[in-house]
Amino acid sequence: MITSIVESIHAVPAAEWERLARPAGFYLSHQWLAGEEEDPTATCAYALVRDRTGDLLAAAPLYLVRDEPNDSYQPGTVLPSHLRPRVIAGARRGYHNTPLTAPGLEAVQRDACLVLLRDAARHFADRNDTTHWWPYLTTPATTRLARFYPERPLHLEDDALIPLPGAGIDDYIASLPSQRRAGIRRERRAFAAAGLDVRHQALADCFEDAGVLLAGHQQDHGHDRDGTDAMTALLKRQAAAMGGEARVVAAYDRRRMIGFCLYYHYGATTWIRAVAVDRRHPAPHLYFNLMYYLPAEDAYAHGATGLHAGMTTIEAKRRRGAAVSGLYALVDR
């Protein structure tokens, strides 16, 4: 096997990268990573493992972080005090991470690839006088990687994925216990009766309105750095990078956006990226419809079999049928 490090995702053909990334998740997709290269807060590189014929067997993004605006990705916030890595291996955003390996590898070959990815991350970190870590690894990824690292895995959060059985949202609702079925139908009826204007649109067409709501949401949760200018700029950059793939379902009262959900269809899953509502303009079950039911309807229309609902408010997601698994960090000394 041959290991190399390249400085841009564009050095790897998209189809070649996607063969590894599509089973792994949206936040390791070629298009998403290309957009992340525009983020000035980190320097990126990509570790690649190829066989002698040049076929890509394994890969991982690497980020030397200079200024981390997200508290949940700051080592000082989520790791023990003696661990302060400045290089992130794998996905830097999205709270969903795994090393990329080619489908169909035998266990021995896959393990050899993982060791080479670890060594490449160590080399990249050594060159910058620091160490590396893998944040928010899925449970299967943690199981595969943990024996190659000196520190035990650290549980960071839990992750929720809502299965979408059948062919439409009525099939999803029917899969839930009877009490939850009645509750969800009630929440959907009350929201529909409010008479709001529900619009499906590209993020590029509404990022300014969405940025105002997202800034309010972030500041309500104590993230004072995430003001309107910062959130609008973030969504504008995401819209430019992702184009029509960045989908929004939003609720309007007349001409005013009062809530939105940003999501992506990727692989067999619809990935919820951001949800925010205007708390000064309440509407019946606005959040639940934007977070779950409206994206689920669009997920079915695109053939998705799961809705990735992510971290936090885990019990609310369990009540809506989510399967919950752990997210972990692995840290190199």
Secondary structure, 3 states (H helix, E strand, C coil): CEEEEECCHHHCCHHHHHHHHCCCCHHHCHHHHHHHCCCCCEEEEEEEEECCCCCEEEEEEEEEECCCCCHHHCHHHHCCCCCCCCEEECCCCCCCECCEECCCCCHHHHHHHHHHHHHHHHHHHHHCCCCEEEEEEEHHHHHHHHHHCCCCCEEEEEEEEEECCCCCHHHHHHCCCHHHHHHHHHHHHHHHHCCCEEEEEEHHHCHHHHHHHHHHHHHHCCCCCCCHHHHHHHHHHHHHHHHHHCEEEEEEECCEEEEEEEEEEECCEEEEEEEEECCCCCCCCHHHHHHHHHHHHHHHHCCCCEEEEECCCHHHHHCCCCEEEEEEEEECC
